Amino acid sequence: MTVEQIIKQTETLTKDQKQQVAFYILFSNMSEDKRNNLMQLFFYENNEKQKEKPIFGSMKGMVEYMSDDFDAPLDDLKDYMY
């Protein structure tokens, strides 16, 4: 496939696909350090977006049974308590 054929094919791509191709070209020309930094930044931002703060009371009604001695000290920890 010639360069002209490749360029002609890119004309049929959507805007998002063209951005992906441009990103790939830029990414492939970067040094390995810059690529790693960019990947770390990308994954960090995506992980931060995925974290959701818990909503107060969202578990209400989901605990069916709680033992009467729930707050009692554990036998395994008696050596550490005074």
Phi, psi and omega in degrees: 000132182274166179298321180297321179294320179295314180298319179297321179293326181292339179293336181272355183283156174285170180299317179296319179294321177297321178295322179294319178296315179298318179297317179300316180297314179297316182297318183289338179269356180281157173289162183299321179298315180294321177298315180297317178298318179295318179295317179297317178297316180299311182291325178296313181296320179293321179293322179295323180291327183284336181290126178247141177283139179293146179265127181302128178084009184289343179262004182303131179084358182267343177265113185274328185216137175227131182298148179295328181262032181304319182271000182291147179297146179278142179298326182294338184255008182299326180295337184261356181260152178241000000 
